[in-house]
Amino acid sequence: MSILRRALSSLSRRTGRPELLAAVYPLARQQLREEIGVRAILAATLARNDTYIDIGTNRGQLLAEAVRVAPQGRHLAFEPIPALAAQIRQAFPQVDCRQIALGAHPETAEFCHFRKLDGWSGLKRSLEISDEQGEPEYITVEVSTLDTEVGDLSPRVIKIDVEGAELAVLEGGRALLSRARPTIIFEHVASASALYGVQSGMLWDELAELGYAIFTAAGDGPIPRGQLGGEATTVNWLATPALSWPLRRAGDRASLSAD
């Protein structure tokens, strides 16, 4: 997410009037559309006792909405920054919060925690944040996989916000995604994924092979392969299980990806 977009988001939260910024700034308008879309997705998808999984919880901004919509559900939160994980446990005692990162395979890894801008923290350091802006510290974190951590649970919605490591999270959850077919809300910016050597098309391919169609969080789509991450204003995306997709011939998928 761009620095300007994060600044607008922070200002919107402080004023409590995001619609005023949206009336003036096109970027704020797009951000508001996505935020409304994400909340609508949760309200339309989660039943009161459904399971929600929040990967990259930060301070629980979206977790709070999921708990409100599904108060009787069993919810999991994954946040590798110790102080933030502790805050989540205190604020949401009903949520199973695990102080680990998720990836393609289990390991111990170095994690860049920006103490001034913790929302930019990740397993790879963002090149957009200077030492002065972010005050980075490098901590050691445990990395597990979605398949390992979730076990037999069948989540209805999974949210992924991991600053570019989305593909690794999906690769570590292929069995779960194939079995439970949850709706996926994910943040994706091409420049962040590039830190991991991942192009947007690779993420699209992974989701397509798993039988998912991709939309923007504001409802546009389905998104062809070349449009995922192709412009910087869309940050939040939706992947929905399309049951017929795994049965498509490779040529059919190639036709859609070229649209």
C-alpha positions in Angstrom: 0.0 0.0 0.0 1.4 3.4 -0.9 2.5 5.9 1.8 -0.1 8.4 0.6 -2.9 5.8 0.8 -1.8 4.8 4.4 -1.7 8.5 5.3 -5.2 9.0 4.0 -6.4 5.9 5.9 -4.9 7.2 9.1 -6.5 10.6 8.6 -9.9 9.0 7.9 -9.7 7.0 11.2 -8.7 10.1 13.2 -11.5 12.2 11.8 -14.1 9.5 11.8 -15.4 11.1 8.5 -13.8 9.2 5.6 -16.5 10.4 3.3 -15.2 13.9 3.5 -11.8 12.9 2.3 -13.4 10.7 -0.4 -15.2 13.7 -1.7 -11.9 15.5 -2.4 -9.3 12.8 -3.1 -9.8 10.1 -5.8 -7.5 7.8 -3.9 -9.4 8.2 -0.7 -12.6 7.5 -2.7 -11.2 4.3 -4.0 -10.0 3.3 -0.5 -13.5 4.0 0.9 -15.1 1.8 -1.8 -12.8 -1.0 -0.9 -13.4 -0.7 2.9 -17.1 -0.7 2.4 -16.8 -3.7 0.0 -14.7 -5.7 2.5 -17.2 -5.1 5.3 -20.1 -6.0 3.0 -18.3 -9.3 2.0 -18.0 -10.2 5.7 -21.6 -9.3 6.4 -22.9 -11.3 3.4 -20.6 -14.3 3.8 -20.2 -15.0 7.6 -23.0 -16.7 9.5 -23.1 -16.1 13.3 -21.2 -19.3 14.0 -18.8 -19.4 11.0 -15.0 -19.5 11.3 -12.9 -16.5 10.2 -9.1 -16.5 9.8 -7.1 -13.3 9.9 -3.5 -13.6 8.6 -1.5 -10.5 9.3 -3.9 -9.2 11.9 -2.0 -6.0 12.9 -4.3 -4.3 15.4 -7.4 -6.3 14.5 -9.1 -3.7 12.3 -10.9 -6.3 10.3 -11.0 -8.9 13.0 -13.3 -6.7 15.0 -15.8 -6.6 12.2 -15.7 -10.4 11.8 -16.2 -11.0 15.5 -19.2 -8.6 15.4 -20.8 -10.4 12.4 -20.0 -13.9 13.6 -19.9 -13.7 17.4 -20.4 -17.4 17.9 -17.7 -18.5 15.5 -14.2 -19.9 16.2 -11.8 -17.3 14.9 -8.0 -17.6 14.4 -5.6 -14.7 14.2 -1.9 -14.8 13.1 0.3 -11.9 14.0 4.1 -12.4 14.4 4.9 -9.1 16.1 4.9 -9.8 19.8 3.5 -6.5 21.1 0.6 -6.6 18.5 -0.1 -10.3 19.2 -0.4 -9.4 22.9 -2.8 -6.5 22.1 -5.0 -8.9 20.0 -5.2 -11.4 22.8 -6.2 -8.7 25.3 -8.7 -7.0 23.0 -10.2 -10.3 21.6 -10.0 -13.0 24.3 -12.5 -15.1 22.4 -10.0 -15.3 19.4 -7.2 -17.9 19.1 -4.3 -15.6 18.4 -1.0 -17.2 17.4 2.3 -15.3 17.4 3.6 -16.7 14.2 3.9 -15.9 10.5 2.5 -18.1 7.8 4.3 -19.2 4.6 4.9 -22.0 2.2 6.7 -24.2 4.7 7.7 -24.3 8.3 10.9 -22.4 9.2 12.5 -19.9 11.5 13.0 -16.5 9.7 14.1 -13.0 10.1 11.2 -10.5 10.2 11.5 -6.7 9.6 9.4 -4.9 12.2 8.9 -1.2 11.5 8.3 0.2 15.0 6.9 3.5 13.7 4.9 1.9 10.7 4.1 -1.6 11.8 1.6 -2.1 9.0 4.6 -2.2 6.6 6.4 -4.9 8.5 7.1 -8.3 6.8 9.5 -11.1 6.1 11.1 -8.9 3.5 11.9 -5.3 4.2 9.8 -2.7 2.2 12.1 -0.6 0.1 9.7 2.3 0.4 10.3 3.0 4.1 13.5 4.6 5.3 15.1 4.0 8.7 13.9 7.4 9.8 10.4 6.8 8.7 10.0 3.3 10.0 12.6 2.7 12.7 13.2 -0.9 11.8 14.2 -3.7 14.1 14.8 -7.3 12.9 13.3 -10.0 15.0 13.2 -13.8 14.7 9.8 -15.3 14.1 8.5 -18.8 13.6 6.8 -19.5 10.3 4.2 -22.2 9.9 1.7 -23.1 7.2 -2.0 -22.6 6.9 -2.6 -26.3 6.4 -0.7 -27.2 9.6 -2.3 -24.5 11.8 -5.9 -24.8 10.8 -6.2 -28.6 10.8 -9.7 -29.8 10.3 -11.4 -26.4 10.7 -13.4 -25.2 7.8 -13.2 -21.4 7.7 -15.8 -19.5 5.8 -13.6 -16.5 5.2 -9.8 -16.0 5.2 -8.2 -12.6 5.1 -4.5 -12.3 4.0 -2.5 -9.1 4.6 1.2 -10.0 4.5 2.9 -7.3 2.6 3.8 -9.2 -0.5 4.0 -12.8 0.8 0.5 -13.8 -0.4 1.6 -16.5 -2.8 3.6 -18.3 0.0 0.6 -18.3 2.3 -1.6 -19.8 -0.4 1.0 -22.5 -1.2 1.1 -23.4 2.4 -2.7 -23.8 2.5 -3.5 -25.7 -0.7 -5.1 -28.6 1.1 -7.3 -26.4 3.2 -8.4 -24.2 0.2 -9.2 -27.3 -1.8 -11.2 -28.9 1.0 -13.0 -25.9 2.7 -13.3 -23.6 -0.3 -13.4 -20.4 1.8 -13.8 -16.9 0.5 -10.5 -15.1 0.4 -10.0 -11.4 1.0 -6.4 -10.4 0.3 -4.2 -7.4 0.0 -1.9 -7.4 -3.1 0.4 -4.7 -4.5 2.8 -5.8 -7.3 5.8 -3.9 -5.9 5.4 -5.7 -2.5 5.2 -9.1 -4.1 8.3 -8.3 -6.2 10.3 -8.4 -3.0 9.7 -12.1 -2.9 10.4 -12.6 -6.6 6.7 -13.0 -7.3 4.8 -11.5 -10.2 1.1 -10.8 -10.0 0.4 -13.3 -12.7 1.9 -16.1 -10.5 -0.6 -15.3 -7.8 -3.4 -15.3 -10.3 -2.2 -18.7 -11.6 -2.2 -20.2 -8.2 -5.7 -19.1 -7.4 -7.0 -20.2 -10.8 -5.4 -23.7 -10.3 -7.2 -23.8 -6.9 -10.5 -23.0 -8.7 -10.9 -19.3 -7.6 -12.1 -16.3 -9.5 -10.7 -12.9 -8.6 -12.6 -9.6 -8.1 -11.7 -6.3 -6.6 -13.0 -5.8 -3.1 -15.3 -3.1 -4.6 -16.9 -5.8 -6.8 -15.3 -5.3 -10.2 -14.4 -8.4 -12.1 -13.8 -11.2 -12.6 -10.3 -9.9 -13.1 -8.2 -11.3 -16.1 -4.7 -12.4 -15.4 -3.1 -9.2 -16.8 -5.1 -6.9 -14.6 -4.3 -8.2 -11.2 -1.8 -5.7 -9.7 -1.7 -3.9 -12.9 -2.7 -0.5 -11.5 -1.7 0.9 -8.1 -5.0 2.2 -6.9 -6.6 -1.2 -6.1 -5.1 -2.8 -3.0 -7.8 -5.1 -1.7 -9.0 -8.1 -3.7 -11.6 -10.9 -3.4 -11.1 -14.5 -4.5 -14.3 -16.6 -4.6 -14.5 -20.4 -5.3 -15.8 -21.0 -8.8 -16.6 -24.7 -8.7 -16.4 -25.2 -12.4 -12.9 -23.7 -12.8 -10.9 -26.8 -11.8 -12.7 -28.7 -14.5 -11.8 -26.2 -17.2 -9.3 -27.2 -19.9 -6.0 -25.4 -19.8 -6.9 -23.6 -23.0 -10.1 -22.2 -21.4 -8.0 -20.6 -18.6 -5.5 -19.3 -21.1 -8.4 -17.6 -23.0 -9.6 -15.8 -19.8 -6.1 -14.8 -18.8 -5.6 -13.1 -22.2 -8.8 -11.0 -21.9 
